[in-house]
Amino acid sequence: QLQFVESGGGLVQPGGSLRLSCAASGFTFSSYAMSWYRQSPGKARELVATITSNGGSTDYADSVKGRFTISRDNAKNALYLQITSLKPEDTAVYYCNRRDIAFYWGQGTQVTVSS
């Protein structure tokens, strides 16, 4: 039973910052690469960022490079996404999941960027 619980979203003005957190369970967290995804109304879910199992390397969508930072704490089974310089187009529900499979999804956390 894979489970993901996202938190940390909220309403923020353009240019602001947020740190999202994800608590994962039901598998050996430290053995798997992890990703953040986002989905806005009427659009498909988008892969935002990925981190390897030991945190040694990361990868980002072009739209967020330089603004988003993915990290993990394997001792806590936790995944994080530090977001800076938020733009209105970043508004979405943000989800975490394994990179290899994504059959089970948490509720996500809402990020709304608006003035």
LINFEN-V6089 format. One record per helix or strand of 3 or more residues. SS is the DSSP state (a for helix, b for strand). FROM is the first residue (numbers start at 0). TO is the last residue. If there is no record, write none. Layout:
SS_FROM_TO / SS_FROM_TO
This chain:
b_2_6 / b_9_11 / b_17_24 / a_28_30 / b_33_38 / b_45_50 / b_57_59 / b_67_72 / a_73_75 / b_77_82 / a_87_89 / b_91_97 / b_108_112
